[in-house]
Amino acid sequence: MAKNVGTVDRSVRIVVGLGVLSLVFLGPHTPWGYLGLVPLATGLTGWCPAYLPLGIKTCKTR
């Protein structure tokens, strides 16, 4: 898997993922907060499967 998520994109995904995931523990205690695992995982790995068919790549190529 080649990385296709850039640094700024990864940072935003991690922050958003943690924010949405916090809804499970701190906010209204809704299971919908587990959807925050998706942006968190893509931010931590640097690879987004949705970017492949769209041809998007936000990271710099070497």
N, CA, C and O atoms as a GROMACS GRO file, in nm:
protein
  248
    1MET      N    1   0.084  -0.118   0.000
    1MET     CA    2   0.000   0.000   0.000
    1MET      C    3   0.088   0.124   0.000
    1MET      O    4   0.160   0.149   0.097
    2ALA      N    5   0.083   0.199  -0.103
    2ALA     CA    6   0.157   0.324  -0.110
    2ALA      C    7   0.077   0.432  -0.037
    2ALA      O    8  -0.046   0.437  -0.045
    3LYS      N    9   0.147   0.518   0.032
    3LYS     CA   10   0.078   0.625   0.104
    3LYS      C   11   0.017   0.722   0.004
    3LYS      O   12   0.081   0.759  -0.095
    4ASN      N   13  -0.106   0.764   0.031
    4ASN     CA   14  -0.172   0.860  -0.056
    4ASN      C   15  -0.235   0.974   0.023
    4ASN      O   16  -0.313   1.052  -0.033
    5VAL      N   17  -0.204   0.985   0.152
    5VAL     CA   18  -0.258   1.091   0.237
    5VAL      C   19  -0.142   1.175   0.287
    5VAL      O   20  -0.049   1.123   0.349
    6GLY      N   21  -0.147   1.305   0.262
    6GLY     CA   22  -0.040   1.396   0.300
    6GLY      C   23  -0.042   1.432   0.447
    6GLY      O   24  -0.131   1.390   0.522
    7THR      N   25   0.057   1.509   0.489
    7THR     CA   26   0.078   1.544   0.630
    7THR      C   27  -0.038   1.624   0.688
    7THR      O   28  -0.089   1.590   0.794
    8VAL      N   29  -0.080   1.728   0.619
    8VAL     CA   30  -0.190   1.810   0.670
    8VAL      C   31  -0.319   1.730   0.672
    8VAL      O   32  -0.395   1.736   0.768
    9ASP      N   33  -0.343   1.654   0.568
    9ASP     CA   34  -0.462   1.570   0.559
    9ASP      C   35  -0.462   1.467   0.673
    9ASP      O   36  -0.567   1.443   0.734
   10ARG      N   37  -0.348   1.408   0.701
   10ARG     CA   38  -0.338   1.309   0.809
   10ARG      C   39  -0.367   1.374   0.943
   10ARG      O   40  -0.439   1.317   1.025
   11SER      N   41  -0.313   1.492   0.967
   11SER     CA   42  -0.335   1.562   1.094
   11SER      C   43  -0.482   1.592   1.115
   11SER      O   44  -0.535   1.572   1.224
   12VAL      N   45  -0.547   1.641   1.011
   12VAL     CA   46  -0.690   1.673   1.021
   12VAL      C   47  -0.771   1.546   1.046
   12VAL      O   48  -0.864   1.548   1.127
   13ARG      N   49  -0.738   1.438   0.979
   13ARG     CA   50  -0.809   1.312   0.997
   13ARG      C   51  -0.795   1.260   1.140
   13ARG      O   52  -0.892   1.211   1.198
   14ILE      N   53  -0.676   1.271   1.197
   14ILE     CA   54  -0.653   1.224   1.334
   14ILE      C   55  -0.733   1.307   1.433
   14ILE      O   56  -0.796   1.251   1.523
   15VAL      N   57  -0.731   1.438   1.418
   15VAL     CA   58  -0.805   1.526   1.510
   15VAL      C   59  -0.955   1.501   1.498
   15VAL      O   60  -1.024   1.490   1.599
   16VAL      N   61  -1.005   1.493   1.375
   16VAL     CA   62  -1.149   1.468   1.354
   16VAL      C   63  -1.187   1.330   1.407
   16VAL      O   64  -1.290   1.314   1.472
   17GLY      N   65  -1.104   1.231   1.380
   17GLY     CA   66  -1.131   1.096   1.427
   17GLY      C   67  -1.139   1.088   1.579
   17GLY      O   68  -1.229   1.025   1.634
   18LEU      N   69  -1.045   1.152   1.646
   18LEU     CA   70  -1.047   1.153   1.792
   18LEU      C   71  -1.167   1.231   1.846
   18LEU      O   72  -1.226   1.192   1.947
   19GLY      N   73  -1.202   1.339   1.778
   19GLY     CA   74  -1.318   1.418   1.820
   19GLY      C   75  -1.448   1.340   1.809
   19GLY      O   76  -1.529   1.341   1.901
   20VAL      N   77  -1.467   1.271   1.697
   20VAL     CA   78  -1.588   1.193   1.678
   20VAL      C   79  -1.588   1.071   1.771
   20VAL      O   80  -1.692   1.035   1.826
   21LEU      N   81  -1.474   1.009   1.789
   21LEU     CA   82  -1.464   0.894   1.878
   21LEU      C   83  -1.492   0.933   2.023
   21LEU      O   84  -1.540   0.850   2.101
   22SER      N   85  -1.463   1.055   2.060
   22SER     CA   86  -1.489   1.100   2.197
   22SER      C   87  -1.638   1.102   2.229
   22SER      O   88  -1.676   1.103   2.346
   23LEU      N   89  -1.724   1.104   2.126
   23LEU     CA   90  -1.868   1.101   2.150
   23LEU      C   91  -1.912   0.973   2.219
   23LEU      O   92  -2.015   0.970   2.286
   24VAL      N   93  -1.835   0.868   2.201
   24VAL     CA   94  -1.868   0.740   2.266
   24VAL      C   95  -1.847   0.750   2.416
   24VAL      O   96  -1.924   0.693   2.493
   25PHE      N   97  -1.743   0.821   2.458
   25PHE     CA   98  -1.705   0.821   2.598
   25PHE      C   99  -1.746   0.948   2.673
   25PHE      O  100  -1.783   0.940   2.790
   26LEU      N  101  -1.740   1.063   2.609
   26LEU     CA  102  -1.761   1.189   2.679
   26LEU      C  103  -1.894   1.256   2.647
   26LEU      O  104  -1.958   1.313   2.736
   27GLY      N  105  -1.936   1.251   2.525
   27GLY     CA  106  -2.053   1.326   2.482
   27GLY      C  107  -2.182   1.255   2.514
   27GLY      O  108  -2.205   1.213   2.628
   28PRO      N  109  -2.266   1.243   2.415
   28PRO     CA  110  -2.398   1.181   2.436
   28PRO      C  111  -2.394   1.029   2.445
   28PRO      O  112  -2.499   0.965   2.447
   29HIS      N  113  -2.275   0.970   2.450
   29HIS     CA  114  -2.258   0.824   2.463
   29HIS      C  115  -2.333   0.749   2.353
   29HIS      O  116  -2.406   0.654   2.379
   30THR      N  117  -2.312   0.793   2.232
   30THR     CA  118  -2.376   0.730   2.118
   30THR      C  119  -2.280   0.636   2.046
   30THR      O  120  -2.162   0.667   2.032
   31PRO      N  121  -2.329   0.521   2.001
   31PRO     CA  122  -2.240   0.430   1.927
   31PRO      C  123  -2.198   0.485   1.791
   31PRO      O  124  -2.105   0.432   1.730
   32TRP      N  125  -2.263   0.588   1.743
   32TRP     CA  126  -2.223   0.650   1.617
   32TRP      C  127  -2.081   0.707   1.625
   32TRP      O  128  -2.016   0.728   1.522
   33GLY      N  129  -2.035   0.731   1.743
   33GLY     CA  130  -1.900   0.783   1.761
   33GLY      C  131  -1.792   0.688   1.714
   33GLY      O  132  -1.680   0.730   1.686
   34TYR      N  133  -1.825   0.559   1.704
   34TYR     CA  134  -1.726   0.463   1.654
   34TYR      C  135  -1.692   0.486   1.508
   34TYR      O  136  -1.593   0.431   1.459
   35LEU      N  137  -1.769   0.565   1.439
   35LEU     CA  138  -1.734   0.602   1.301
   35LEU      C  139  -1.605   0.685   1.298
   35LEU      O  140  -1.541   0.696   1.193
   36GLY      N  141  -1.568   0.741   1.410
   36GLY     CA  142  -1.443   0.815   1.419
   36GLY      C  143  -1.321   0.727   1.401
   36GLY      O  144  -1.211   0.778   1.379
   37LEU      N  145  -1.338   0.595   1.409
   37LEU     CA  146  -1.226   0.505   1.387
   37LEU      C  147  -1.180   0.507   1.242
   37LEU      O  148  -1.063   0.480   1.214
   38VAL      N  149  -1.269   0.538   1.150
   38VAL     CA  150  -1.234   0.539   1.007
   38VAL      C  151  -1.133   0.650   0.977
   38VAL      O  152  -1.026   0.621   0.925
   39PRO      N  153  -1.164   0.778   1.007
   39PRO     CA  154  -1.063   0.880   0.978
   39PRO      C  155  -0.939   0.865   1.065
   39PRO      O  156  -0.829   0.900   1.022
   40LEU      N  157  -0.955   0.813   1.186
   40LEU     CA  158  -0.839   0.792   1.272
   40LEU      C  159  -0.746   0.687   1.211
   40LEU      O  160  -0.624   0.706   1.209
   41ALA      N  161  -0.801   0.578   1.163
   41ALA     CA  162  -0.719   0.472   1.103
   41ALA      C  163  -0.651   0.519   0.975
   41ALA      O  164  -0.534   0.490   0.953
   42THR      N  165  -0.724   0.591   0.890
   42THR     CA  166  -0.664   0.638   0.766
   42THR      C  167  -0.559   0.745   0.794
   42THR      O  168  -0.461   0.756   0.720
   43GLY      N  169  -0.578   0.823   0.898
   43GLY     CA  170  -0.478   0.922   0.935
   43GLY      C  171  -0.352   0.860   0.991
   43GLY      O  172  -0.241   0.905   0.962
   44LEU      N  173  -0.368   0.756   1.070
   44LEU     CA  174  -0.252   0.690   1.130
   44LEU      C  175  -0.174   0.607   1.028
   44LEU      O  176  -0.052   0.599   1.036
   45THR      N  177  -0.243   0.546   0.933
   45THR     CA  178  -0.175   0.464   0.834
   45THR      C  179  -0.123   0.544   0.716
   45THR      O  180  -0.027   0.504   0.651
   46GLY      N  181  -0.186   0.657   0.687
   46GLY     CA  182  -0.145   0.738   0.572
   46GLY      C  183  -0.199   0.686   0.440
   46GLY      O  184  -0.153   0.728   0.334
   47TRP      N  185  -0.295   0.598   0.446
   47TRP     CA  186  -0.352   0.539   0.324
   47TRP      C  187  -0.504   0.541   0.334
   47TRP      O  188  -0.562   0.495   0.433
   48CYS      N  189  -0.569   0.593   0.232
   48CYS     CA  190  -0.714   0.601   0.227
   48CYS      C  191  -0.764   0.521   0.106
   48CYS      O  192  -0.731   0.555  -0.007
   49PRO      N  193  -0.843   0.415   0.130
   49PRO     CA  194  -0.891   0.334   0.018
   49PRO      C  195  -0.986   0.410  -0.073
   49PRO      O  196  -0.997   0.376  -0.191
   50ALA      N  197  -1.055   0.509  -0.023
   50ALA     CA  198  -1.148   0.586  -0.106
   50ALA      C  199  -1.075   0.674  -0.207
   50ALA      O  200  -1.132   0.712  -0.309
   51TYR      N  201  -0.949   0.706  -0.180
   51TYR     CA  202  -0.871   0.789  -0.272
   51TYR      C  203  -0.831   0.712  -0.398
   51TYR      O  204  -0.809   0.774  -0.502
   52LEU      N  205  -0.821   0.580  -0.392
   52LEU     CA  206  -0.776   0.500  -0.506
   52LEU      C  207  -0.865   0.516  -0.629
   52LEU      O  208  -0.815   0.554  -0.735
   53PRO      N  209  -0.996   0.488  -0.620
   53PRO     CA  210  -1.077   0.500  -0.742
   53PRO      C  211  -1.094   0.644  -0.788
   53PRO      O  212  -1.121   0.669  -0.906
   54LEU      N  213  -1.077   0.738  -0.697
   54LEU     CA  214  -1.091   0.880  -0.733
   54LEU      C  215  -0.961   0.938  -0.789
   54LEU      O  216  -0.961   1.045  -0.849
   55GLY      N  217  -0.850   0.867  -0.770
   55GLY     CA  218  -0.722   0.913  -0.821
   55GLY      C  219  -0.663   1.029  -0.743
   55GLY      O  220  -0.584   1.106  -0.798
   56ILE      N  221  -0.701   1.043  -0.617
   56ILE     CA  222  -0.654   1.153  -0.535
   56ILE      C  223  -0.529   1.111  -0.459
   56ILE      O  224  -0.520   0.998  -0.411
   57LYS      N  225  -0.434   1.200  -0.450
   57LYS     CA  226  -0.312   1.176  -0.373
   57LYS      C  227  -0.268   1.308  -0.314
   57LYS      O  228  -0.227   1.397  -0.388
   58THR      N  229  -0.276   1.323  -0.182
   58THR     CA  230  -0.243   1.450  -0.119
   58THR      C  231  -0.102   1.454  -0.063
   58THR      O  232  -0.059   1.557  -0.011
   59CYS      N  233  -0.029   1.342  -0.072
   59CYS     CA  234   0.108   1.342  -0.022
   59CYS      C  235   0.205   1.378  -0.135
   59CYS      O  236   0.174   1.364  -0.253
   60LYS      N  237   0.321   1.424  -0.094
   60LYS     CA  238   0.422   1.460  -0.192
   60LYS      C  239   0.488   1.334  -0.244
   60LYS      O  240   0.512   1.240  -0.169
   61THR      N  241   0.518   1.332  -0.373
   61THR     CA  242   0.587   1.218  -0.432
   61THR      C  243   0.737   1.244  -0.428
   61THR      O  244   0.783   1.358  -0.440
   62ARG      N  245   0.812   1.138  -0.411
   62ARG     CA  246   0.959   1.153  -0.406
   62ARG      C  247   1.020   1.127  -0.538
   62ARG      O  248   1.143   1.135  -0.552
   0.00000   0.00000   0.00000
